[in-house]
Amino acid sequence: MKLASGYKALWEATQKDYPGETGVIGLLDQRGAFESMSNVVNADHSDRFSKPTARTWRSSIDPWTFQRSTTVGALARTYKGLINIKSPFDLTLYTRLIWELQPKTILELGSFQGGSGLWFADQMSILCENPGEVHSFDLHTKRIHENAKHLLLTFHQIDLSKVEPLDKNLLIRLPHPWLVIDDAHVQVFSIFSYLSQHLVAGDYYVIEDVITMLNKEVFDGLQLVEQAGFLVDTYYTDAFGTNVTCAPNGWFRKS
Ligand SMILES: C[S@@+](CC[C@H](N)C(=O)[O-])C[C@H]1O[C@@H](n2cnc3c(N)ncnc32)[C@H](O)[C@@H]1O
């Protein structure tokens, strides 16, 4: 399991080279490190993926509330001076997913100023052994900043309310694995329905901000997601506590 490889390596190195230090009062006992290491190394990962309709709607904490309204909080949501509207939890989660998945394609719906697309492109170039392409889509492309430039990054102007606006030839050409992030909040489940046909097993589709309450649109949408063969990856939704992410119940992996 790729995500646990660092834990396993340290565990094995400690057992091999410092056998007396593997107990709860040994080298690993740094603020509960022994317990968490033991949990990771000896874990049964079989419950990682969950049916979307089987998930709780509770969040342990709202990742936005503590940092949204202050100047410092607003400035914390920038990247290289450009606006990047991601919570600190989600920045960490995306970093982890990009490393674990090694996506060849990242599709972002909702570019805003271009800061998040730039961040995804930088992440891909740092974390992926074979960096691929980042494509970011928005209706209001004139406000994309001139500094949001990267060799891997292309912006496209489209109106997502028209549901099938994404260039089919582009989608067919783009290599897998894919990571799709819907941060536009426009016709979310219709767009999912269209785009998900182009995803293959192992690809990820993250829906930000929308799945926060159980109304009919969301309930029907989650059934659609489930029928299309997607499961919630709880390694991402629950890494910092249940649904402590701006995509609660929204980190989907195609089975
Ligand atoms: C929440 S913002 C994206 C934030 C950005 N991903 C970030 O993390 O910084 C949502 C974006 O959706 C775009 N949008 C709204 N309606 C749209 C439509 N019909 N088609 C395409 N994009 C649209 C807006 O222009 C806006 O930039």
The ligand as an SDF file (V2000), in Angstrom:
LIG
                    3D

 27 29  0  0  0  0  0  0  0  0999 V2000
  -15.4120   28.2290   -6.4090 C   0  0  0  0  0  0  0  0  0  0  0  0
  -14.8370   28.9680   -7.8830 S   0  0  0  0  0  0  0  0  0  0  0  0
  -13.4340   27.9750   -8.3180 C   0  0  0  0  0  0  0  0  0  0  0  0
  -12.3330   28.1030   -7.3180 C   0  0  0  0  0  0  0  0  0  0  0  0
  -10.9940   27.5470   -7.7300 C   0  0  0  0  0  0  0  0  0  0  0  0
  -11.0530   26.1730   -8.1960 N   0  0  0  0  0  0  0  0  0  0  0  0
  -10.0490   27.6140   -6.5560 C   0  0  0  0  0  0  0  0  0  0  0  0
   -9.8690   26.5870   -5.8300 O   0  0  0  0  0  0  0  0  0  0  0  0
   -9.4540   28.6690   -6.3380 O   0  0  0  0  0  0  0  0  0  0  0  0
  -16.0780   28.5080   -9.0480 C   0  0  0  0  0  0  0  0  0  0  0  0
  -15.7890   28.8910  -10.4860 C   0  0  0  0  0  0  0  0  0  0  0  0
  -16.8550   28.3560  -11.2990 O   0  0  0  0  0  0  0  0  0  0  0  0
  -16.9990   29.2290  -12.4150 C   0  0  0  0  0  0  0  0  0  0  0  0
  -18.3010   29.0580  -13.0590 N   0  0  0  0  0  0  0  0  0  0  0  0
  -19.4970   29.5050  -12.6320 C   0  0  0  0  0  0  0  0  0  0  0  0
  -20.4700   29.2010  -13.5370 N   0  0  0  0  0  0  0  0  0  0  0  0
  -19.8630   28.5330  -14.5460 C   0  0  0  0  0  0  0  0  0  0  0  0
  -20.3310   27.9350  -15.7660 C   0  0  0  0  0  0  0  0  0  0  0  0
  -21.6140   27.9840  -16.1330 N   0  0  0  0  0  0  0  0  0  0  0  0
  -19.4280   27.3330  -16.5580 N   0  0  0  0  0  0  0  0  0  0  0  0
  -18.1120   27.2790  -16.2050 C   0  0  0  0  0  0  0  0  0  0  0  0
  -17.6190   27.8120  -15.0600 N   0  0  0  0  0  0  0  0  0  0  0  0
  -18.4800   28.4470  -14.2410 C   0  0  0  0  0  0  0  0  0  0  0  0
  -16.8200   30.6090  -11.8150 C   0  0  0  0  0  0  0  0  0  0  0  0
  -16.4260   31.5320  -12.8250 O   0  0  0  0  0  0  0  0  0  0  0  0
  -15.7480   30.3820  -10.7560 C   0  0  0  0  0  0  0  0  0  0  0  0
  -14.4640   30.7420  -11.2470 O   0  0  0  0  0  0  0  0  0  0  0  0
  1  2  1  0
  2  3  1  0
  2 10  1  0
  3  4  1  0
  4  5  1  0
  5  6  1  0
  5  7  1  0
  7  8  2  0
  7  9  1  0
 10 11  1  0
 11 12  1  0
 11 26  1  0
 12 13  1  0
 13 14  1  0
 13 24  1  0
 14 15  1  0
 14 23  1  0
 15 16  2  0
 16 17  1  0
 17 18  1  0
 17 23  2  0
 18 19  1  0
 18 20  2  0
 20 21  1  0
 21 22  2  0
 22 23  1  0
 24 25  1  0
 24 26  1  0
 26 27  1  0
M  CHG  2   2   1   9  -1
M  END
$$$$
